[in-house]
Amino acid sequence: MYSSSGTFPDGTYALTAGPNLPDTEVGNQVSSLIFIATHGYDSHTWTVLNQGRFIADFSLLMDAGTAYRLFQSLRNGKK
């Protein structure tokens, strides 16, 4: 995992995620996810490689059905 340097100031951050879909892949295989946390002018970006656990990891934060739908949406190229 890559993490940008610096500390996060106090406050609420908006978190977005987007897929990294190789153009040559068939079936929209997600090679990694790019996360961006923003708060005012502060922004941090990091990339997480696909190790086959995205849905299981998302299920730690939300119910499994929502985690599955979220991953399918990202797999289809949506942010």
ABEGO torsion letter per residue (X at the ends): XBBBBEBBBBEBBBBBBBBBBBAABBGGBBABBBBBBBBEABBBBBBBBBAGAAAAAAAAABBAAAAAAAAAAAAAGBX
